[in-house]
């Protein structure tokens, strides 16, 4: 159980897990629908490196990724909001 809390903490922090002892847990892609929103440039996001966000998104089968250039935030422009809403609506229709 302790290992699972470590996984969830690191997933919440948008980091792909790199601990060798539990690497076997990450050999298969995660099937849960996911939406990843991050800056496409490490120069703008000083909290989380872009590559770390990309590595996390790669862990999911059919991950939906929205890249933007606004740093460590969720963009609020109409285009971005529409893309986020489309993803959420698609998930509501599948449940």
Order of alpha helices (4+ residues) and beta strands (2+ residues): alpha-beta-alpha-beta-alpha
